[in-house]
Amino acid sequence: MKLFIAAGGTGGHVFPGISVADRFTAMSPDNEVVFIGTKTGLESRAVPQAGYRLLCVDARQFSGRNLAYKLVTVASLVKGIHTCLSYIKKEDPQAILGMGGFASVPMVIAGFIHGTPIFLHEQNVQPGLANRILAKYARTIFISFEDTRHYLGSSRVMLTGNPIRESVKKRDVGLGEGDFGIFVFGGSRGARSINQSVVDMLNYLNEYRDRVIVFHQTGTEDYEGVKDIYDSSQIRHEVFAFTDNMAHYYKNSHVVIARAGASTIFELAYFKRPAILIPYPYSAGQHQWKNALQVERAGGGYIIENSEASGERLFYVIKRLIDEPELLKKMGENIGRLYIEDAEGLIIKGIIDGIS
């Protein structure tokens, strides 16, 4: 069986798609996955690195731009649909899985026109513009959060959770007895507001300097400046621009300070790590805020608005978690309940059932 996966733009769309592809191709030597994406998005690197073919299409974001840009986008969409129709006729996939985002739009529309079964996956609580538009074409819409049903209002919705990369799931040796690990990251490129708030917190942490160790992924732009501040502090630390070993730092942390993308939340849930979530303030439709609310309502973390993030505020949350280990443990259990086992398998089963 050949499956097209349309995914592009950001890791939040691409990496869950790769997770599904890995499971699908492992099921049978006859199974094949071809990705559809752009030449400029993260998929242009991540998909070939994962060992899959990438067929490129011209796709652009539609919202938040001026009229002239939107007209160019519409023309680009028409061209993209024709390109995708040619891919479908040449490759003959048995199903198409759209992972959301603008890169999936032309392929899903082309698949509908051609009569190829369409399936969608939505990572966030609130569906993005692309999936809201494309939902009417889908046989089944796989969702990560139960509350997403309220936005889609469709009987064709199936709760699966969000696929997590196998490399992230790898367990690792934990910290020594008595140590308290704090893992900080703002995404693969970092987040300046988080970096600034955390380095401002270091002086407050001095009273716990014999216990605390901070693991901080800064992103490339802020790395040198942030590292210099850590090196002049009394806090034990590991500072790095980027890591491909997220499992190690999740396992070695007691609390995580991060944005609130869907992939991050499901990784936190998998490792049962309480979180201080600072949602990206410019996410479309404030979807990161809505994701973070799921964690806070479950009792698995705290939300701090980006504009209110400060070293002092972060410290008082951290201090409480250090001083109240039972609360820390309970929060870990609470966030863990958001995790849904084998999201990849559930999605694949839904696709197979949907075309049989």
Secondary structure by P-SEA (a helix, b strand, c coil): cbbbbbbcccccccaaaaaaaaaaaaacccbbbbbbbcccccccccccccbbbbbbbbbbbcccccaaaaaaaaaaaaaaaaaaaaaaaaacccbbbbcccccaaaaaaaaaaaccbbbbbbccccccaaaaaacccccbbbbcccccccccccccbbbbcbbbbcccccccccccccbbbbbbbccccccaaaaaaaaaaccccccccccbbbbbbccccaaaaaaaaaaaccccccccccccaaaaaaaacccccccccaaaaaaaaaabbbbbcccccccccaaaaaaaaaaaaaccccccccccccaaaaaaaaaaaaacaaaaaaaaaaaaaacccaaaaaaaaaaaaaac
